Amino acid sequence: MLRTREAIETRRSIRKFKSDPIPVDVMDALLDAARLAPSGCNAQPWRFKVVKDKETKLKLAEAAYDQPFIAAAPVVLVCCADIGAYLEGMVSGTEDLGKVGAVEERVVQIIHRAVAGMKSMPVAEIGPRIALNVAIAVEHIALRALDFGLGSCWIRLINEQMVKGIFGWDDNLYVVALLPLGYPAETPPPRKRRSIEEIVL
Ligand SMILES: Cc1cc2nc3c(=O)[nH]c(=O)nc-3n(C[C@H](O)[C@H](O)[C@H](O)COP(=O)(O)O)c2cc1C
């Protein structure tokens, strides 16, 4: 098994995949890694559609402004935020944290007010605000995938409405990203990164 440092250093965006399928228990391990991610108030708003059929993958590739390699991956994860579940989870999660003394009653009240405020927002504004929670879970998957020799590539260049249309989803689901997954058929070199000096303010 890779150490975290090695996983972080060796991960690459993979855009060429072998056709070998991903075993079900491996997919379960990846989803388990997502499940364990941290989230605001432990609300756990992430939801995943596991897409394996060719026709749907082709539609997803098209909804990603025609990035054809997406359809060639054995699995494409559609990574979403469930807005209703997030708002509910914020309240119940904060109350749980309150019960174990992790947050004060004052904070629980602040969260209640924040949730009430979010409920009065247009739903289209809530998705982008909570996407960050899903992003953490997606990166857990991308890193855990390396333990099984799998590669992936974040896809955010997507037409969200087109993706939702493929599955008939309503505005309660916000599509955060696609994550094609499969055994790599390429070994890309490390891509350029900024130095520490450049990123420290
Ligand atoms: C939020 C996000 C969105 C991205 N969207 C796309 C995408 O739509 N298509 C694509 O080919 N790569 C996409 N990428 C991959 C980046 O191009 C890649 O991470 C970057 O070039 C660094 O390369 P590396 O991941 O191999 O280190 C995305 C990455 C992130 C984190």
The ligand as an SDF file (V2000), in Angstrom:
LIG
                    3D

 31 33  0  0  0  0  0  0  0  0999 V2000
  -11.2530   20.9540  -10.4050 C   0  0  0  0  0  0  0  0  0  0  0  0
  -10.5000   20.3300  -11.5620 C   0  0  0  0  0  0  0  0  0  0  0  0
  -11.0620   20.3430  -12.8150 C   0  0  0  0  0  0  0  0  0  0  0  0
  -10.4210   19.7260  -13.8890 C   0  0  0  0  0  0  0  0  0  0  0  0
  -11.0860   19.6240  -15.0910 N   0  0  0  0  0  0  0  0  0  0  0  0
  -10.4970   18.9460  -16.0940 C   0  0  0  0  0  0  0  0  0  0  0  0
  -11.1870   18.7220  -17.3110 C   0  0  0  0  0  0  0  0  0  0  0  0
  -12.3400   19.1310  -17.4920 O   0  0  0  0  0  0  0  0  0  0  0  0
  -10.5560   18.0270  -18.2810 N   0  0  0  0  0  0  0  0  0  0  0  0
   -9.2920   17.5180  -18.1250 C   0  0  0  0  0  0  0  0  0  0  0  0
   -8.7840   16.8700  -19.0500 O   0  0  0  0  0  0  0  0  0  0  0  0
   -8.6090   17.7050  -16.9760 N   0  0  0  0  0  0  0  0  0  0  0  0
   -9.1720   18.3890  -15.9600 C   0  0  0  0  0  0  0  0  0  0  0  0
   -8.5170   18.5410  -14.7700 N   0  0  0  0  0  0  0  0  0  0  0  0
   -7.1570   17.9750  -14.5920 C   0  0  0  0  0  0  0  0  0  0  0  0
   -6.0840   19.0710  -14.5790 C   0  0  0  0  0  0  0  0  0  0  0  0
   -5.8290   19.4920  -15.8900 O   0  0  0  0  0  0  0  0  0  0  0  0
   -4.8020   18.4900  -13.9110 C   0  0  0  0  0  0  0  0  0  0  0  0
   -5.0830   18.1710  -12.5680 O   0  0  0  0  0  0  0  0  0  0  0  0
   -3.6420   19.4840  -13.9570 C   0  0  0  0  0  0  0  0  0  0  0  0
   -3.2660   19.7720  -15.2730 O   0  0  0  0  0  0  0  0  0  0  0  0
   -2.4040   18.9280  -13.2170 C   0  0  0  0  0  0  0  0  0  0  0  0
   -2.0250   17.6620  -13.7390 O   0  0  0  0  0  0  0  0  0  0  0  0
   -1.9330   16.3850  -12.7940 P   0  0  0  0  0  0  0  0  0  0  0  0
   -3.3100   16.1470  -12.2080 O   0  0  0  0  0  0  0  0  0  0  0  0
   -1.5210   15.2440  -13.6670 O   0  0  0  0  0  0  0  0  0  0  0  0
   -0.9500   16.6590  -11.7230 O   0  0  0  0  0  0  0  0  0  0  0  0
   -9.1430   19.1440  -13.6990 C   0  0  0  0  0  0  0  0  0  0  0  0
   -8.5640   19.1560  -12.4210 C   0  0  0  0  0  0  0  0  0  0  0  0
   -9.2450   19.7150  -11.3600 C   0  0  0  0  0  0  0  0  0  0  0  0
   -8.6520   19.6350   -9.9780 C   0  0  0  0  0  0  0  0  0  0  0  0
  1  2  1  0
  2  3  1  0
  2 30  2  0
  3  4  2  0
  4  5  1  0
  4 28  1  0
  5  6  2  0
  6  7  1  0
  6 13  1  0
  7  8  2  0
  7  9  1  0
  9 10  1  0
 10 11  2  0
 10 12  1  0
 12 13  2  0
 13 14  1  0
 14 15  1  0
 14 28  1  0
 15 16  1  0
 16 17  1  0
 16 18  1  0
 18 19  1  0
 18 20  1  0
 20 21  1  0
 20 22  1  0
 22 23  1  0
 23 24  1  0
 24 25  2  0
 24 26  1  0
 24 27  1  0
 28 29  2  0
 29 30  1  0
 30 31  1  0
M  END
$$$$
